[in-house]
Amino acid sequence: MSNELNAEHMSLAQGVVETIISIAASEVDGVASVGSFAASGLRSKFQSRPSKAGVEVKANQDGTLNITLHIEVYYGYVLPDLAAELRQSVSDALLVQMGLEVSNIDIYVDGIQFKD
């Protein structure tokens, strides 16, 4: 993806799309972090913004997006169900907020965390 994405007569910086994806993903129950905990856990303690590490976005010729998400999940969640909810949440957020359609979301579970 280039530095900008054109959608609905707007030019959007790449970080905007990644931030929306990261927020939508982190709001799904069962997602512990977007990106690996080692990379984003300490950083998120000191930042007020969500981490965009672990999010890759590529635009297709038809204007849809291919998204790759690296996440860590909490122990005890059914992973196929969690992945389906995560895909729906990210797709809905991009469609509602930006008018962008998603063609594919690949989810990689990089780790499991335990709740305190």
The 8 nearest C-alpha neighbors of each residue, nearest first, counted from 0:
[[1, 57, 58, 56, 2, 3, 4, 13],
 [0, 2, 3, 4, 13, 57, 58, 12],
 [1, 3, 13, 12, 0, 4, 11, 14],
 [4, 2, 12, 11, 1, 13, 10, 5],
 [3, 5, 11, 10, 6, 12, 13, 2],
 [4, 6, 10, 9, 11, 3, 8, 7],
 [5, 7, 9, 8, 4, 10, 99, 98],
 [6, 8, 9, 98, 5, 97, 99, 10],
 [9, 7, 6, 5, 10, 11, 4, 98],
 [10, 8, 6, 7, 5, 11, 4, 97],
 [9, 11, 5, 4, 3, 6, 12, 8],
 [10, 12, 4, 3, 9, 5, 13, 15],
 [11, 13, 3, 14, 15, 2, 4, 10],
 [14, 12, 2, 15, 3, 16, 11, 17],
 [13, 15, 17, 12, 16, 18, 51, 11],
 [16, 14, 18, 13, 17, 12, 19, 11],
 [15, 17, 19, 18, 14, 13, 20, 12],
 [16, 18, 14, 20, 15, 19, 51, 21],
 [17, 19, 21, 15, 20, 16, 14, 51],
 [20, 18, 22, 16, 21, 17, 23, 15],
 [21, 19, 17, 23, 18, 22, 89, 24],
 [20, 22, 18, 24, 19, 23, 51, 17],
 [21, 23, 25, 19, 24, 20, 18, 26],
 [24, 22, 20, 26, 89, 21, 25, 88],
 [25, 23, 21, 26, 22, 27, 85, 20],
 [24, 26, 22, 27, 23, 30, 21, 32],
 [27, 25, 23, 24, 28, 22, 30, 88],
 [28, 26, 25, 24, 30, 29, 85, 23],
 [29, 27, 30, 26, 25, 81, 31, 73],
 [28, 30, 73, 72, 31, 27, 76, 81],
 [31, 29, 72, 32, 28, 27, 25, 71],
 [32, 30, 72, 71, 73, 29, 112, 33],
 [33, 31, 71, 30, 70, 34, 36, 25],
 [32, 34, 70, 53, 69, 71, 25, 35],
 [35, 33, 53, 69, 70, 52, 32, 39],
 [34, 36, 38, 37, 39, 71, 70, 109],
 [35, 37, 40, 39, 38, 32, 34, 71],
 [38, 36, 35, 40, 39, 41, 34, 42],
 [39, 37, 35, 36, 40, 34, 41, 42],
 [38, 40, 42, 36, 41, 43, 37, 35],
 [41, 39, 36, 43, 42, 37, 38, 44],
 [42, 40, 44, 43, 39, 45, 37, 38],
 [41, 43, 39, 44, 40, 45, 46, 38],
 [42, 44, 46, 40, 45, 41, 39, 50],
 [45, 43, 41, 42, 46, 40, 47, 39],
 [44, 46, 43, 42, 47, 41, 48, 40],
 [47, 45, 43, 48, 44, 42, 49, 50],
 [46, 48, 49, 45, 43, 44, 50, 42],
 [49, 47, 46, 50, 43, 18, 51, 45],
 [50, 48, 51, 22, 21, 47, 43, 18],
 [49, 51, 52, 39, 48, 43, 21, 33],
 [52, 50, 54, 17, 18, 21, 53, 49],
 [53, 51, 34, 50, 54, 33, 39, 38],
 [52, 54, 34, 69, 68, 33, 51, 55],
 [55, 53, 68, 52, 51, 67, 17, 69],
 [56, 54, 67, 66, 68, 53, 57, 17],
 [57, 55, 66, 65, 67, 0, 64, 54],
 [56, 58, 0, 65, 64, 66, 59, 55],
 [57, 59, 64, 0, 63, 62, 65, 56],
 [60, 58, 62, 61, 63, 64, 57, 65],
 [59, 61, 62, 58, 63, 64, 57, 0],
 [60, 62, 59, 63, 58, 64, 102, 100],
 [63, 61, 59, 60, 58, 64, 100, 99],
 [64, 62, 100, 101, 59, 102, 61, 58],
 [63, 65, 58, 101, 102, 57, 59, 66],
 [64, 66, 103, 57, 102, 56, 104, 58],
 [67, 65, 104, 56, 55, 103, 64, 105],
 [66, 68, 105, 55, 104, 54, 106, 56],
 [69, 67, 106, 54, 53, 107, 105, 70],
 [68, 70, 53, 107, 34, 108, 106, 33],
 [71, 69, 33, 34, 108, 32, 109, 107],
 [70, 72, 110, 32, 31, 109, 111, 108],
 [73, 71, 30, 31, 111, 29, 112, 74],
 [72, 74, 112, 29, 111, 31, 113, 30],
 [73, 75, 113, 111, 76, 112, 72, 114],
 [74, 76, 73, 77, 29, 113, 78, 72],
 [77, 75, 78, 74, 29, 73, 81, 72],
 [78, 76, 80, 79, 81, 75, 82, 74],
 [77, 79, 81, 80, 76, 82, 72, 83],
 [80, 78, 82, 81, 77, 83, 84, 76],
 [81, 79, 83, 78, 82, 77, 84, 76],
 [80, 82, 78, 84, 79, 83, 85, 77],
 [83, 81, 85, 79, 80, 84, 78, 86],
 [82, 84, 80, 86, 85, 81, 79, 87],
 [85, 83, 87, 81, 82, 86, 88, 80],
 [84, 86, 82, 88, 83, 87, 24, 81],
 [87, 85, 83, 89, 84, 88, 90, 82],
 [86, 88, 84, 90, 85, 89, 91, 83],
 [87, 89, 85, 91, 86, 90, 23, 84],
 [88, 90, 92, 86, 23, 91, 87, 20],
 [91, 89, 87, 93, 92, 88, 101, 86],
 [92, 90, 94, 88, 89, 93, 95, 87],
 [93, 91, 89, 95, 94, 90, 96, 88],
 [94, 92, 97, 90, 96, 99, 91, 95],
 [93, 95, 98, 99, 91, 92, 97, 100],
 [96, 94, 92, 93, 98, 97, 91, 99],
 [95, 97, 93, 94, 92, 98, 99, 91],
 [98, 96, 93, 99, 94, 95, 6, 7],
 [97, 99, 94, 95, 96, 93, 7, 100],
 [100, 98, 94, 97, 93, 63, 101, 6],
 [101, 99, 63, 94, 64, 102, 98, 93],
 [100, 102, 64, 63, 103, 90, 65, 99],
 [101, 103, 64, 63, 65, 100, 104, 66],
 [102, 104, 65, 101, 66, 105, 64, 67],
 [105, 103, 66, 67, 65, 106, 86, 102],
 [104, 106, 67, 68, 66, 103, 107, 65],
 [107, 105, 68, 69, 67, 104, 108, 82],
 [106, 108, 69, 109, 68, 70, 105, 67],
 [107, 109, 70, 71, 110, 69, 106, 72],
 [110, 108, 71, 70, 107, 69, 35, 111],
 [111, 109, 71, 108, 72, 112, 35, 70],
 [110, 112, 72, 71, 73, 74, 113, 109],
 [113, 111, 73, 74, 72, 114, 110, 31],
 [112, 114, 74, 73, 115, 111, 72, 75],
 [115, 113, 112, 73, 74, 31, 75, 29],
 [114, 113, 112, 73, 74, 31, 111, 75]]
